[in-house]
Amino acid sequence: MEARLKSPANPDVTTAVQHLYKAIHAGGVDPRVLELVHLRASQINGCSPCVFAGVASAKKHGETDERLHSVVAWRETPFFTEAERAALALTEAATRIQDGSPGVTDEIWEAAAAHFDDGQLSAIILNVAMTNFFNRINRAVRQQAGKTW
């Protein structure tokens, strides 16, 4: 399968995205948590380039293969902290809004708020939104894993 566009972003979009990522990383969330959030949303959306890039980036931040292989089944593994579980649950709820899921319930929000302050929650939500943004672009243009990363 070939990508439909050679370069799907224009320079203004690239600059805007860089500013958004700067805001995400200024939020005070452990970069490994942000990588887990990115990976889980990308898995849900079936975005192969983002899954590929997410695994590579998580490894650069010190993430283990054991945990990366288990993100897809995080509820059934002992490898994640309660804070990471809360972030992953928030990620799934915010990502699965199209398939009849209830979205981010009060219970999910409160579990995340027990581990993250408002600035961190904002960074996590923005990271989920940015991941979903790129997942949709990549799926629309058939971007291939490994080609641009």
N, C-alpha and C positions, 0 to 999 in steps of 0.2 A: 504494500500500500504506500502511495506517495502522498506527501503533504500537498494540500490544495494551494497554499501560499508559500512563497519563499521567505517572506518577512512580514508577519502579520501585524507588527506594531510600528507606529510612526514615532519620531523622536519626542513629540509632545507627550504621548502616552507613556513612553519609557521614562521620561522625567517625572511625570506624575506618580508612576508606580514606585520609582526610587524614593520619593518623598513619603509615600505611604509605608514602605518597608522600613524607612528610618523611624517613623512614628511607632510601628509595631515593635521594633527592637529597643526603642527607648522606654517601653512600657514596664520594664523590670521583670519580665517573665524569663525563666530559664530557657536558653535557646534550645535545649533538648526537648522541652515541652512544646515549644513552637514547632519543632520538626515533627514530633509525633502528631500534633494537630494537623499539620500540612499533609502528612502521609495518610492519615485516616480519611480525611475528606477526599483526597485524591483516589484512594482505594474505592470509596463509596461511589464516586463519579466515574470510575473506570478510565482515569486519565493516565495513560502509560508514561508520557514524558514527565509528568509531575511525580508519579510514583518513583520512577527511575531517579529523578533529580533529588527527591526527598530522601531516599535511602542514602544516596551519595553524600548529601549535605549532613544528614544525621550522623553518619559515620565520621565526618570531619569534626563534628562536635562531641565525639567520643561515645556515640551510641553503639551498643553491641548487636551482633547478628541475632542473638537469641531474642532480644526484645523486638528488633525490627521484624523478624519473622512472625512475631506474635501479635503485632498491632491489629491485624485483621480479626483476631479472636481475643482481644484484650480482656474481655470479661471472664474468660475461662482460664486465664493464666495467673500465676503468682508474681509476675515480673514487674508490675507497675504499682507505684505508690498511690495512696488515696487521692492526692492532688492530681496526679496524671490521669487517674480514672475519671475524676470530675471534669477535667479538661477534655478528655476523649468523649465522655457522654455529652458535654456541651457541643462539641464539634459535630457529633452525629445528629443531634437534635436540630442544630442550626443548618445543617446540610440537607437533611432529609425532609425538607418542607413540602416537596412536590409529590410525595408518594402517600399522602394521607396521614402521615405521622402528626402527632399533636404539636410538634415544634418544641421550642424551649419552654418546658413547663416550669412552674414555680419550684418544684422539687429539684429539678436539674439545675436551675439557676442558684438556688440556695446551697446546694452541694458544692458548686463551683465557688460561690462567694465565701464559703467557709475556708477556702484555701488561697484565694486570690483577692487582692484589693481592687477597688474600682478601676484604677489605671491598668492593672494587669488584666482584668476582665475585658476592658476595652481593647487591649492589645490582642488578646486571644480571639475576640469576636472579629476584629479587623483582619486578623490572620486567616480565620475561616472564610471570611468574605473574599479576600484576595485569592485564596486558594480556589474557591469556587469560580471566581472570575476567570482565572487562568485555565481551570479545568474545562470550562465551557468554550473558551477560545480554542484550546488545543483539540477538543473533540470536534468542533465545527470545521477546523481547517485540516484535520487528520494529521496533526503534528506527530512525529514518530519519536519514541523513546531513544535517547542517546544521540540523536542527530544534532540537537542544538545545545546540549548540555555538556 
